[in-house]
Structure formats: structure tokens, C-alpha cells
Amino acid sequence: MLDPSSPIQESEHRQDVQVRFPDGRVFSGPAGAHLEAFVRAAMLPQSIPVVAALVNGRLADLTEPLIVDVDVEPVSLAAEDGMRIYQRSLTLLLEVAARELFQVHMDVDYSLTFGGLYCHALERALSEKEVGQIQARMRALFVEDAPIGREVVRIEDAIAWFKAQGDEGQVRLLSSQTNRKEVTLCSLHGVKEYFFGRLLVPSSGYLKQFAVWPDAPGLALQFPQRARPMALELPKRSPKLTAVSEQYGKWLSLLGVPDVGALNQALAQERAREIVLVAEALHEQRIAEIASSIAARHTAVDRHCWSVVLRQDDLRAAVGDSIVGARLASVPAQSGRLFRRA
């Protein structure tokens, strides 16, 4: 029997939980309430949007129910993890809009320097008018504040779902994950997607800051950057970087590894050495083309410049003797001379 004077006494099971924030404030609510409710109560209206939180040091989705007392640190768009979650959620919003309007699957190609992603439809090119319609539909979904669902399913069921949808990229990705039995699918308006990082925002109403720009044959999906998470930067395209990224995509297709799933399959088939050798050959070929281009422009450079001289033997030693060696052997000697204006 407990001593009535003891500080330790038997009590009833608590029906609430306490959430402690870094500034010392403590909020309580019913057990099972979503993390989102506590974060909204704690954040000021003009704060940078919070899209996730660290719960006892673990990155957690805002839809997670809380059943015990926890320490919570909000994760906003100013944090790296927060921006990744926002970008991931935007790609789902884009996919839903494109699927509803034109029944096409969107593929993310590469990042853009002003804060964005270059995307294209797998089935066909999109017109400027269609890109505008996609942006309008995404805005409507934002206003609707539709919930983004999460569903844990067997990996065999997920593969069957994506096969039925004609999404071969997702099929390849999931088929290569032989060590997993279950995966989490995220859904919006009936469109389901699998993301390697499963955390997304709770609903489409979180996705306020974005823009969609026509960029034939695809589009640019713009989002804010961490340094200025409340506004979009002025779009600035870099034609040279774009050309390199497009060439990179063509090389991946040539190598037979257009996505992560295909790369996983190639590695399982012990094609790693083949892929590395062909990739090196493509890089050597490109270096030889650059050398030829420099040689072709040599006569157009005036005398008011200084030069750095590289011997062709040095170039061969730097890039190898396979494809590029044969290329350099046929290039005039001046191709080893790089000019720059004084």
C-alpha cells in the first residue's frame, strides 16, 4: 500500500498529451491529435510555412498522430529538409494536374538554377497553352486544400497498380527493391505516387508559392529557394547548363539507364563495368569535340590576346587514348592552344 505522504501516487491514465517547443512553450491536446494541430497553434501567422517537424529528434510528417508527450522542433521552408518536402509535394501536384487534364505522366529531368525543376510529359510534348492550363489547375487544387493521403501497401500491390497506370518508371524502381515488403504510396485526387522520401505536406493548401513556365518540349516548375522562402526568384535560364543537362539525359537513354530503377536493374545484371566504360567513352568524345571547336575558332582570334599552350600529348594523357586519342591525332596542332583576350 502506498504511503499517502509519498510524492509517488497511483493515478488514472491521461487522456491528453503535451508538446514542448524549443522556445519553452508547452501545448496540450487530446491523445491521437495530429502533429499539424499543435504546430499551427504554436506558429505565428506571418511565420515561414512549416511543412514537417522533428519529434524527439526524428523527422516526422505533420499528419502523424501524437500519443505520448514529445519535444517538437518545427521544420520550415528555410530548412533543407523542409524545402525537399515542399518540392516533392509540388511534383505530386503537377502530376495530378497533368493527369487530370491530358492523361500524361510527368517526368522530372533536372534542377534549374533559379529554383525549379525542368519536367516533361513522357507521352508527348506540351504546348504553351497546355502548360498554362496545367498551372491554372494546380492553382485550383491549392485553393481546394485537398488532403494528401498516405497508404502502406505490399510492394507487389504497388507494382501492380503502377503497371495498370502505365508508369514503367515506378515499376522499375519498385521491382529493384527486393529487400522491401511494404512501401508508402502518397495520393491526391486518386493519383498515387511513390517517393523515396515519403514525407509530404498534409494537403495541397500548403503549396502556395509556385509557378509553371512553358519550356518546350516540357515546362519549368518553379518554387521558392531556402534563402527567400516566401517569394519566387526572377527566372533566369542558362542555355549552356540546359544544353549540358539535355545531353546528359540523352547519354542516360543511350546507356539504357534513364532512371534510378533502370540503373538498379543494370547493376543487378552486372552491367556496371559496361556502363562506366561507355560513359567514359562519351566524355572523351565530347572533350575531343571541344578541342576541335577551339581549333576551328583559332583563326578568328586577334593578336591582342595571350595564350596557354597545351601539348597534344598532354591532352591525350589527361583524357586517355581510346576514342579521344584517335580524335586528337587527326586535329591540327593548334588545337592544343587555348586563347583568351588580355
Buried (B, 14 or more C-beta within 10 A) or exposed (E): EEEEEEEEEEEEEEEEBBBBBEEEEEBEBEBEBBBBBBBEEBBEEEEBBBBBBBBEEEBBBBBBEBEEBBBBBBBBBBBEBBBBBBBBBBBBBBBBBBBBBBEBBBBBBBEBEBBBBBBBBEEEEBEEEBBBBBBEBBBEBBEEEBBBBBEEBEBEEBBBBBBEBEBBBBBBBBBBBEEEEEBBBBBBBEBBBBBEEBBBBBBBBBBEBBBBBBBEEBBBBBBBBBEEBEEBBEBEBEEEEBEEBEEEBEBBEEBBBBBEBBBBBBEEEEBEEEBEEBBBBBBBBBBBEEBBEBBEEBEEBEEEEEEEEBEBEEBBEEBBEEBBBEBBEEBEEBBBBEBEEE
